């Protein structure tokens, strides 16, 4: 299920029961953090402004969702590490052992690995990417020449932080700094990030 669907589900379930630091309180928008090995920290930031919403109710929801997922997908590890409801905003942190577990949990289209592995997994490299530090653009030929470089491909409009510097990005990506970007919500299609 897509993250936006999960957010709506959280709110609707809690009715019945009750920006980009790594603690959720330091984030003003939902952010995905990828480490060098592909583990994903998902910091969820959503409006949560009713008096009967509680941290306990939200914690129960997440724990149940994680438990159900673990039965269906025992190979993956998902942990709820932080949760905070404050000033009408809910912030939660889910930790995924790798991008594949994240992909299965949300049903999102995401890939993290080498360019050659992405290509072998059916991702189209016939795209135009722009350097994050100059006006240089590259296409399929130049991308495939960097076959061993890490690439992150994702279809969600969300803020993304990486452990490595981001060297090239697709047009639907707003550069925040060398390791942080925001995927546009105004465009459809995959976002591509080639990392250092």
Secondary structure, DSSP 8 states (H G I E B T S, - for coil): --HHHHHHHHHHHHHHH-----SGGG-SS-EEEE-TT--EEEEEEEE---TT--HHHHHHHHHHHHHHHHHH-TT--EEEEEEEEETTEEEEEEEESSHHHHHHHHT--EEEEEHHHHHHTT------EEESSSS-EE-HHHHHTTTTSEEEEE-S-SEEEESS-EEEE-TTEEEEETTEEEE-SS--S-EEEEE-
